[in-house]
Amino acid sequence: MIDGELVNERARAELGTVVWPRSDDDKAAAAANALIELDANSTLPFVEFPVVHQGVYVRLDALIPTSTGYVLRETKSSGFPVEKDDSPGDAEKRHIEDIAIQAWALVGAGVRWSRAELSLINKPFVYPGNGAYQGLLKQLDVTVRVHERLAEVPHWVEGAQAMRTAPMPVVQTGQQCGKPYPCPYIKRCQSWEPPAPDAPLTLLPGSAGKALARKLADQGHVSLTGVTEGALYGKDVALYRRIRKAHIDKSAVLEPAAGEYLRTLPYPRFYFDFESINSAVPLWRGIRPFQQICFQWSCHVEHAPGQFTHAQFLDVTGDDPTERCARSLLAALGDNPLSPIFVFYAQFEDGRLKEMAEMLPALREALFSVRARLIDLLPITKQSYYHPAMVDSFSIKAVLPTISALNYEELVEVKDGETAQMAYMDAALKDAPAERVEDLARKLRQYCRQDTWAMVLLAYYLAGDAAPIDTAESRIY
């Protein structure tokens, strides 16, 4: 939502002087007033234009006047589609349907339109600074595709209106409940369905696991507990069998391979985590749309078994934090090539370090040395551990409750990566009072520190050792 607001701000700025029709709690009244304003200002672009037609309410991002009729422009915070030869690609079906409904309503309201456009993020754009965002958005002409769908819109409307007064449909929840967006009511619908088996076949992870699950279902199986061990196969067969065993025994399965490997690693050991922001609208000079920019890190350092210190970095000044972030992490992690740096899902940390190296050539060699030391706890966990409560997820927030009482729900306001981004934007990029900035910074530090301590607890558990207690004082960079 924040990205959408920022992108729409840029889209409106590109139009120059615009008319924004006044709002009204009565949508029909607002739409009627907007038509009056449109007649009175026929040479100006309109934004957030409300229309009501046959009981359907829409708001158009922009109506731009031309000699042949209005251009209907819909702005999305999605990337502009490009083919391999750099020619414009095809728009997403849901975006075309969105504009088709708007176009149908606009015609019903008596307004003539001549062209339909999607205004999308031009991903190669590099922000030159000083508010010069020209080129951030790129328009894709979708007039033909919208005309192709217009005849269908009345049927969509009729079906939607009929559904409002019809009994609750008898439909099994499934993949359709997450496309194109997760449905917020899925748990309510699932509560009406018969209880699922304790270990449904869908627990088998990955595309190969799902394919195997379909084959087993075709054979009449409904639960992994009713499948023989020999019926499970594939490159991840050890994982499949571990999941099956955990659900049969109703307890965790921990195999010794992880502990055997972890005990070979030297000290000091580093447990490291980034927090980053990837705004659709670049915030600093030299940044591309959606580019991940790290504004925070946390690191627990284990100097010897059970002996910890903690270091952290957070920049909420509103300036580009990249160089300060890079230099501080290099100072904290040292240059010992044998000292392991534990992360969870190394693809993320490795990607951020690589991007920093590209942005900061003087630090490239040092940052690449850090990349070479990363040890990913995710595959180590998948190769040795499973608990029935994890269901089908190996995220650290799914694993952690099965091995520890450490609880993210007890955190206030900042509980995950998404809320961390929101807190950062409020603290660094808005005109928040100093007390609010200080409060958000404290919550961000608490959350990121908990992330790295969670990795400590996981590594100790996998090694078969008793959990330590986090009493380390923190050094702030």
Order of alpha helices (4+ residues) and beta strands (2+ residues): alpha-alpha-beta-beta-beta-alpha-beta-beta-alpha-alpha-alpha-alpha-alpha-beta-alpha-beta-beta-beta-alpha-beta-alpha-alpha-beta-alpha-beta-alpha-alpha-alpha-beta
